[in-house]
Amino acid sequence: MNILVIRFSAMGDVALLTPALIAVVAKYPNVQINLITRGNFSPFFFNIPNVHVTGLNLKKYKGITGLWKLYKNISQLGPFDKVLDLHGSVRSILLSWIFKWKGIPIYKINKGRKEKLLQIRKKNKVLTNLPHTVERYLKVFENAGFPASIRKGPWINVDADSKIFASEYFKSKSLKKAEDTWIGFAPFAGHKLKEWPYYKSMNLIKLMLKEFNSKVFLFGSTEEEEKLAQLMGDSDNCYIVSGGKFGIKGEIGIMEKLDLMIGMDSSNIHIMALLKKPVIGIYGTTHPISGFGPFSQEDVGVVQVDLPCRPCSIYGNVSCHRKDFACMELIDPQDVIKRIRLILNLNTTW
């Protein structure tokens, strides 16, 4: 049985495929899965048996002619018995229709858009817990005839290149893991309203360095390096991890060595959670009940405040209804410090 699975983006959503794929191939060892995604996401799927990843540069496939070219190129990996669209984008839907036109059965993800709209409306919100993204993926496999249950993590395997990248990075910084606590912090996100106020991130870094025997690793893109440097200040125990320099492989290798990752509702906490490492996600505009909490850590791995306006967005691409950004302003750095102590079982008086 040869299955085509389509999931192009975004990074966190693609990474969250790993628990579902591991569950399916473990139960159905005769199934071959061809995953079509973006070119730089393949490290998430290292060493998953019978999963063959093709990473594409989607900029080469624009318009109707590009879509047909994409179909023709993917078809060379077949023939396929079934097609699973786990993305639900315009491109993936149209691509699936072509396969259906060719007589191949297709199965599409239900992203729960109606239920999510009920969560984010201003009045009369319906705040029921929606299925996690991983559950939605598994449901598509179930509909295709492959029901499976989640297996014990970690769900991302770290390859040799990732380990080498991490080793070289730590060596360049003269770092060796000893008794100190290594904490990752990713203060930025794809949308500004998903980010904690800058001054709070700065205060949190100061508190972590003061209250713990810690090294703090700041994660961000190449474009964010200047802001990361400002957050770091003149501390000798802060280090920048730039995705532009290390890539996904390097970041995964470094994350594997950390004791904890703190971040916004963004890919960093999801990747860390899939490594089965502790996380603290700071949620404001968005909410874990929408189905995108850190996998298997949706409760203790989230810091948030209860407000009647939350959530106001699924993706964070909105403006604040209240105009005061209370969902993030009301989260104090000390709240995060307390959660660090709780997660890492450090002595605490609170």
Residue, then its C-alpha position, 0 to 999 in steps of 0.5 A: m500500500n502506497i499512500l501520498v500525504i500532503r502537508f506543505s506548511a507551516m513549520g509547527d504544523v508539519a512537525l506535528l505530523t510526526p506522532a501521527l506518522i509514527a503511530v501509523v507505520a508502527k501499526y501498519p508496517n506494510v504501508q509506505i508513506n510518501l510525504i510531500t512538504r517544504g524542502n527544509f522540513s525533512p529533518f523532523f522525519f528522520n528515522i521514521p520507518n517507511v516514511h519517504v519525505t520529498g521537500l519541494n520549493l513551492k515557488k517553482y509551482k505557481g499558477i495552474t501550469g505550476l500546479w499541473k507540473l507539481y502533480k506530474n512531478i509527485s506522480q513519479l513517486g507513485p503509483f498511489d493507492k490513496v491520497l491524504d490531504l492534511h493541509g487543507s490549503v487551496r493548493s493541496i485541495l486542487l492537487s488532491w482533486i487532480f488525483k481524484w480525477k485520475g481515480i485515486p481516493i482522497y481523504k481530507i482533513n477537517k480543520g474545524r473552521k466553524e468551531k474555531l470561528l465560534q471560539i474567536r468571535k467577540k460575543n457568545k463564545v463557545l469555548t469547547n476543547l477542540p481536537h489537537t492537530v495531531e488528533r485531526y491528522l490521525k482522524v484522516f488516517e482512520n478515515a482512510g482505513f488506518p486507525a492508530s494510537i499515539r505511541k510513547g515519545p520522543w516523536i522527533n529523532v535527532d540525526a547525526d548531523s544535528k548532534i554534530f552541529a550542536s556539538e560544534y556550537f557548544k564547543s565554539k562557546s566553550l560550553k559543557k553540560a554540567e550542573d547548571t540549567w540550560i534554558g531556551f527562550a524564543p521570544f518572537a513569533g510569526h505575528k506580533l500579537k502572539e508575542w510577549p511585550y519586549y520589556k517582559s522578555m528582557n525582565l524574564i532573562k534577567l530573572m532566569l540568570k539571577e535566580f537559577n544557575s542557568k545558561v539562556f539560549l535565545f532562539g530566533s531568525t537571522e532577521e531577529e538577531e539584532k533584537l536578540a542581541q539587545l535582549m541578551g545585553d552584556s550577559d556572559n551566560c546568554y547565547i544566540v541560536s539563529g535559525g539562519k546560521f544553523g538551520i532546522k537540523g542545528e536547532i533540533g540538535i541544540m534543543e535536545k541538550l536543553d532542560l527547558m524551552i520557553g516560547m510563544d505559541s510558535s514552532n519552537i515550543h512544538i518542536m521541543a515538545l516533540l523531542k519530549k522535553p519540557v516547555i513553557g508556552i506563553y499564550g495570549t491572543t491564541h489558546p490551547i483549546s483551539g487544538f494547537g497546544p504543546f503536544s502532550q504538555e497542554d496543561v503544565g506547559v502553558v502560561q496564560v490568563d483567563l479573559p472573556c475576550r480570549p481567544c481572539s484569533i487562531y493564528g495571531n493575525v489580528s489587532c487587540h479588541r481591548k486595545d490594551f493587550a491585556c492577555m499578554e500584559l497580565i502575564d508577569p515574568q515571575d509567573v514564568i519563573k514559578r512555572i520553571r521551578l514547578i517543571l524542573n522540580l526546583n526548590t520553591t517557597w510559593 
